[in-house]
Every structure is written in C-alpha cells, then in structure tokens.
Amino acid sequence: MTRTVARRPADAIAVRPVKAPPPVAGRGRRRLHDQARAYAFLLGGLLCFALFSWYPAIRAVVIAFQKYTPGSSPEWVGTANFTRVLHDPEFGAAWRNTLTFTLLALLIGFAIPFVLALVLNELRHAKAFFRVVVYLPVMIPPVVTALLWKWFYDPGAGLANEALRFLHLPTSNWTNGADTALISLVAVATWANMGGTVLIYLAALQSIPGELYEAAELDGANLWQRVRHVTIPQTRFVILMLMLLQIIATMQVFTEPFVITGGGPEDATVTVLYLIYKYAFLYNDFGGACALSVMLLVLLGLFSALYLRLTRSGEEDA
C-alpha cells in the first residue's frame, strides 16, 4: 500500500524574514565609537610616556642651561654648565672608560650570544632546559647580579680566586686592580644580559629555511662556510639591530660600576652615567648632571642616525 504525502502549496512555505542591514548612519556611528575607544586606550599609553619619559627629557634639556638646586628658583646661566663639565678632570676619564667598555662589550658580549644561539639551535635534546639556563640571569635583578659578582670577584675568599688556587694558577685582583677592573665589569654585563639576545638570535636562526643548509651541504660547504654564507646573511637585519641596541645600552652602563667598584680603583671604572649620578646626588649640581646627559643624548642620537644611514645604504647597494 502506497502512502501519499500531501504537499504544501508553494505559497504556504514559511519564509524567514531577512534582517535588513543597518543603515549607513548606524554603521558610521559604530565605527566612530570603536575608533574613539581605541584612541582612548592609546591616550593612556601616550600620557604615561609623556609624564615619565618625554617631560623629564625636555626638563633635563632646560636645566642643562640653568643653575638649579631643588627647593630654589632656577637661574639661567647659558652654557656655563657645559663649560664647567668639560673642564672636569673626570670628564675625559669617564668618556674613555665608557667607550672602552662599549668596545670590549662588542668584542666579547656580542659574539658570545651568537655562538650560544648556534649551539642551542643544533641541539636535539634538552633544548628547553638549556634555554632556561641561558635566560635565567636576565630574570635576576641587576643589583642582585652585581652583588653576586662582587662576592665572586673578592680577592680574598672570592670564588674566582679560589678556583684559580685549586688549579694552581696565579690569582688576580679583578675589580680591585686598575688594569683588570673594566674587563671584569664587561664579563658581568655580558653574563647578565646575554639571555634575551640569545633567544632573539635563536628565533632568527629557526626562521631560516632548511633547504638553504641542505643545498650548502650538497655543494660541500663545511660548518664555517654554512655559517658565513647562509646563517649570517639570513640574520643580517637582526644582527645589525641588536648591535645598535647593545651599543646604546653599553654606553649607559651604570649598575656594575656603581655597585661593584664605586667608580674605582683610581677612576678606572667611572663611566658617563656614573659621573652624571655623582654630579646630581653627590655634588648637588643638577645643571652639570643635565649638561652631561644632553651630551650623551646628542652623541647617541648622532651615532644612531649615522649607523642607520650606513646600514640602509649598504642594503640598497646589495
């Protein structure tokens, strides 16, 4: 027996009403509301930068041309602060130590993170563990790191000299010697700050296509040739940017000489930033401190502009 299914007439089929699009004016108001909310969030960040970064920088430039003492009205003195700072006997030593520290940090602290990143990139086991070990010093507060190394460098019972005695090697004065103090601080800064640089290099290395290394191996390239002709060209932009950032950071070194050596011995570790601290908080000369700050700002700005110009010209020629 065949069942007959009754069909509903076409006009009886329920048709869902289609929601009409919002009017153009409504969409415009919604878009304007979203943009206003985004700019409100952006305004908070801009206010923080203006209050804690831009205003102090502008104020420092103004004070550099004034005789200023907290609690008294400032007096305009023109370039007298710059003249006095330039004739300070510590001025030349501070700049010489800062430039030497920067050069040593580039020779030592710039190559070591890149080599460590190459080694970590080749590991097949315990990668996460070694990444944590390399990055661990970055998580230690800088002052704590400096205090640990100050004990490590202690010429009497410090771990460094104890290790040398155990190996029957001559001990060193480390930070107590004028000829070894600055290089000792470079070692501290390198150990404390290289973790982040290693991870950035490692991320750049892992973004290199493996086919390039396979092609180089097929052509008979050894390890050094693969690094020279594949790794370095593929990570050139990251290397140049990290070099610029490292130079800017090392030119502002302060924590290590302040905590470990106090600028000594014999002003061997007085840096520009440490001299700024002395002018402001030991000599109570905020005008001189700001004058030194402006000098450092101008030098770093000119160097950054020149560096970016040269690297951009090199990329265009390539």
C-alpha positions as CSV (number, residue, x, y, z in Angstrom):
1,M,0.0,0.0,0.0
2,T,1.5,3.3,-1.0
3,R,1.3,6.3,1.3
4,T,0.5,9.6,-0.3
5,V,2.4,12.6,1.2
6,A,0.4,15.7,0.8
7,R,2.5,18.6,-0.5
8,R,2.2,22.0,0.9
9,P,1.4,24.7,-1.6
10,A,4.3,26.9,-2.5
11,D,2.6,30.0,-1.0
12,A,2.3,28.2,2.3
13,I,6.1,27.6,2.8
14,A,7.3,29.6,5.7
15,V,9.9,32.2,4.6
16,R,12.2,33.6,7.3
17,P,12.4,37.3,7.1
18,V,15.8,38.6,6.1
19,K,17.2,41.1,8.5
20,A,17.8,44.4,6.8
21,P,21.4,45.7,7.0
22,P,21.8,48.6,9.5
23,P,21.6,52.0,7.9
24,V,24.7,53.7,6.8
25,A,24.4,56.3,9.6
26,G,24.3,53.5,12.2
27,R,27.4,51.8,10.8
28,G,29.2,55.1,10.8
29,R,28.4,55.8,14.5
30,R,29.5,52.3,15.5
31,R,32.8,52.7,13.6
32,L,33.3,56.1,15.2
33,H,32.6,54.6,18.7
34,D,35.2,51.8,18.1
35,Q,37.8,54.3,16.9
36,A,37.1,56.5,20.0
37,R,37.6,53.6,22.3
38,A,40.9,52.6,20.6
39,Y,42.2,56.1,20.8
40,A,41.2,56.2,24.5
41,F,43.4,53.2,25.2
42,L,46.2,54.8,23.1
43,L,45.8,58.0,25.0
44,G,46.6,56.3,28.3
45,G,49.9,55.0,27.0
46,L,50.8,58.3,25.5
47,L,50.1,60.1,28.8
48,C,52.4,57.6,30.6
49,F,55.2,58.2,28.1
50,A,54.7,62.0,28.3
51,L,54.7,62.1,32.1
52,F,57.6,59.7,32.8
53,S,59.7,59.9,29.6
54,W,59.2,62.9,27.4
55,Y,58.7,65.5,30.2
56,P,61.8,64.5,32.2
57,A,63.9,64.6,28.9
58,I,62.7,68.0,28.0
59,R,63.1,69.2,31.5
60,A,66.7,67.9,31.6
61,V,67.5,69.9,28.5
62,V,66.1,73.1,30.1
63,I,68.0,72.5,33.4
64,A,71.3,72.0,31.4
65,F,71.2,75.7,30.8
66,Q,70.3,76.7,34.3
67,K,71.8,76.8,37.8
68,Y,69.3,74.6,39.6
69,T,69.0,73.4,43.1
70,P,65.9,71.6,44.4
71,G,63.9,74.0,46.6
72,S,65.2,77.2,45.0
73,S,64.2,79.1,41.8
74,P,66.4,78.2,38.8
75,E,68.8,80.8,37.4
76,W,69.6,80.9,33.7
77,V,73.4,80.6,33.1
78,G,73.6,79.7,29.4
79,T,76.4,77.3,28.5
80,A,78.3,77.7,31.9
81,N,77.3,74.1,32.9
82,F,78.8,72.6,29.7
83,T,82.0,74.7,30.2
84,R,82.4,73.5,33.8
85,V,81.8,69.9,32.9
86,L,84.2,70.0,30.0
87,H,87.0,71.2,32.4
88,D,86.3,68.5,35.0
89,P,89.3,66.1,35.2
90,E,86.9,63.1,35.5
91,F,85.2,64.1,32.2
92,G,87.9,62.6,30.0
93,A,88.3,59.5,32.1
94,A,84.5,58.9,32.1
95,W,84.2,59.1,28.3
96,R,87.4,57.0,27.8
97,N,86.1,54.3,30.2
98,T,82.6,54.3,28.6
99,L,84.0,54.0,25.1
100,T,86.4,51.2,26.2
101,F,83.6,49.4,27.9
102,T,81.4,49.6,24.8
103,L,84.3,48.3,22.6
104,L,85.0,45.4,24.9
105,A,81.3,44.6,25.2
106,L,81.1,44.4,21.4
107,L,84.2,42.2,21.1
108,I,83.1,39.8,23.9
109,G,79.4,40.3,24.6
110,F,78.3,40.5,21.0
111,A,79.9,37.3,19.7
112,I,79.2,35.0,22.7
113,P,75.3,35.2,22.4
114,F,75.5,34.4,18.7
115,V,77.7,31.4,19.2
116,L,75.5,30.1,22.0
117,A,72.4,30.5,19.8
118,L,74.2,28.5,17.1
119,V,74.9,25.7,19.6
120,L,71.4,25.7,21.0
121,N,70.0,25.6,17.5
122,E,71.9,22.4,16.8
123,L,70.8,20.6,20.0
124,R,68.5,17.6,19.6
125,H,67.7,17.0,23.3
126,A,67.0,19.2,26.4
127,K,66.5,22.3,24.3
128,A,64.0,23.8,26.7
129,F,66.3,23.2,29.7
130,F,69.3,24.9,28.2
131,R,67.2,27.9,27.0
132,V,66.0,28.4,30.6
133,V,69.6,28.1,31.9
134,V,70.8,30.7,29.4
135,Y,67.9,33.1,30.1
136,L,68.0,32.7,33.9
137,P,70.5,35.6,34.6
138,V,68.1,38.0,32.9
139,M,65.4,37.2,35.5
140,I,67.8,38.1,38.4
141,P,67.5,41.8,39.4
142,P,70.6,43.8,38.2
143,V,71.6,44.9,41.7
144,V,71.5,41.3,42.9
145,T,73.6,40.2,40.0
146,A,76.2,42.9,40.7
147,L,76.3,41.9,44.4
148,L,76.8,38.2,43.5
149,W,79.7,39.0,41.2
150,K,81.2,41.4,43.7
151,W,81.5,38.4,46.1
152,F,82.7,36.3,43.2
153,Y,85.5,38.8,42.5
154,D,86.5,39.2,46.1
155,P,90.4,38.9,46.1
156,G,90.4,37.1,49.4
157,A,87.7,34.4,49.7
158,G,86.0,35.0,46.3
159,L,85.1,32.0,44.2
160,A,87.1,33.2,41.2
161,N,90.4,33.2,43.1
162,E,89.5,30.0,45.0
163,A,89.1,28.3,41.7
164,L,92.4,29.6,40.5
165,R,94.1,28.4,43.6
166,F,92.6,25.0,43.2
167,L,94.0,24.8,39.7
168,H,97.4,26.1,41.0
169,L,97.1,29.2,38.9
170,P,98.0,32.8,39.9
171,T,95.2,34.8,41.4
172,S,94.0,38.2,40.3
173,N,92.9,41.4,41.8
174,W,89.9,41.5,39.5
175,T,87.8,44.6,40.3
176,N,90.5,45.9,42.7
177,G,93.1,46.3,40.0
178,A,93.0,49.3,37.7
179,D,94.1,47.2,34.7
180,T,91.5,44.4,35.2
181,A,88.5,46.2,36.7
182,L,86.9,47.3,33.5
183,I,87.2,44.0,31.7
184,S,85.8,42.3,34.9
185,L,82.7,44.5,34.6
186,V,82.3,43.6,31.0
187,A,82.1,40.0,32.0
188,V,79.4,40.8,34.5
189,A,77.3,42.7,32.0
190,T,77.7,40.0,29.3
191,W,76.6,37.2,31.6
192,A,73.7,39.2,33.0
193,N,72.2,40.5,29.7
194,M,73.0,37.9,27.0
195,G,70.0,35.6,27.7
196,G,67.5,37.8,25.8
197,T,69.9,38.3,22.9
198,V,70.5,34.5,22.6
199,L,66.7,33.9,22.4
200,I,66.3,36.6,19.7
201,Y,69.2,35.0,17.7
202,L,67.7,31.6,18.2
203,A,64.3,32.7,16.8
204,A,66.1,34.2,13.8
205,L,68.0,31.0,13.2
206,Q,64.9,28.9,13.3
207,S,63.3,31.0,10.7
208,I,66.0,30.2,8.1
209,P,64.7,27.6,5.6
210,G,66.4,24.2,6.0
211,E,66.7,23.9,2.2
212,L,69.4,26.5,2.2
213,Y,71.6,24.4,4.5
214,E,70.9,21.3,2.5
215,A,71.9,23.0,-0.7
216,A,75.1,24.2,1.0
217,E,75.9,20.7,2.3
218,L,75.4,19.3,-1.2
219,D,77.9,21.8,-2.5
220,G,80.4,20.6,0.0
221,A,80.3,23.5,2.4
222,N,81.7,22.9,5.9
223,L,80.3,24.3,9.1
224,W,82.1,27.7,8.9
225,Q,81.1,28.1,5.3
226,R,77.5,27.4,6.1
227,V,77.5,30.0,8.9
228,R,79.3,32.5,6.8
229,H,77.3,32.2,3.6
230,V,73.9,31.1,4.9
231,T,73.4,32.0,8.6
232,I,74.9,35.4,8.7
233,P,73.3,36.8,5.5
234,Q,69.9,35.4,6.6
235,T,70.1,37.0,10.1
236,R,71.8,40.2,9.0
237,F,69.0,42.5,9.9
238,V,68.7,41.1,13.4
239,I,72.5,41.3,13.9
240,L,72.6,44.9,12.9
241,M,69.6,45.9,15.1
242,L,71.0,44.1,18.1
243,M,74.4,45.7,17.6
244,L,72.8,49.1,17.6
245,L,70.8,48.4,20.7
246,Q,73.8,46.9,22.5
247,I,76.0,50.0,21.8
248,I,73.2,52.3,23.1
249,A,72.8,50.1,26.2
250,T,76.6,49.8,27.0
251,M,77.1,53.5,26.6
252,Q,74.7,53.9,29.5
253,V,76.4,51.4,31.8
254,F,75.8,52.3,35.5
255,T,74.7,49.4,37.8
256,E,78.0,47.5,37.6
257,P,80.4,50.3,38.4
258,F,78.0,51.8,41.0
259,V,77.5,48.5,42.9
260,I,80.8,46.6,42.4
261,T,83.6,49.2,42.1
262,G,82.1,52.6,43.0
263,G,84.0,54.1,40.0
264,G,87.4,52.9,41.3
265,P,90.1,52.0,41.6
266,E,91.7,55.3,40.5
267,D,88.7,56.2,38.4
268,A,89.3,53.2,36.2
269,T,85.5,52.4,36.1
270,V,84.0,55.8,36.2
271,T,81.5,56.0,33.3
272,V,79.5,58.9,31.9
273,L,76.3,57.7,33.6
274,Y,78.1,57.2,36.9
275,L,79.6,60.7,36.6
276,I,76.0,62.1,36.0
277,Y,75.0,60.4,39.2
278,K,77.9,62.0,41.1
279,Y,77.0,65.5,39.8
280,A,73.4,65.1,40.7
281,F,73.4,63.3,44.0
282,L,76.9,63.8,45.4
283,Y,77.8,67.3,44.2
284,N,74.1,68.5,44.2
285,D,74.9,70.0,40.8
286,F,71.8,69.2,38.7
287,G,72.8,71.6,36.0
288,G,76.1,69.8,35.4
289,A,74.3,66.4,35.5
290,C,71.8,67.5,32.9
291,A,74.6,69.0,30.7
292,L,76.3,65.7,30.7
293,S,73.0,63.9,29.9
294,V,72.4,66.2,27.0
295,M,75.9,65.5,25.7
296,L,75.3,61.7,25.9
297,L,71.9,62.1,24.3
298,V,73.3,64.1,21.3
299,L,76.2,61.6,20.8
300,L,73.9,58.6,20.9
301,G,71.4,60.3,18.6
302,L,74.1,61.2,16.0
303,F,75.6,57.7,16.2
304,S,72.2,56.0,15.7
305,A,71.3,58.2,12.7
306,L,74.7,57.6,11.2
307,Y,74.5,53.9,11.8
308,L,71.1,53.5,10.3
309,R,72.1,55.6,7.4
310,L,75.2,53.4,6.7
311,T,73.2,50.2,7.1
312,R,70.4,51.4,4.8
313,S,73.0,52.4,2.2
314,G,74.6,49.0,2.4
315,E,71.3,47.2,1.9
316,E,70.4,49.4,-1.1
317,D,73.8,48.7,-2.7
318,A,73.3,45.0,-2.1
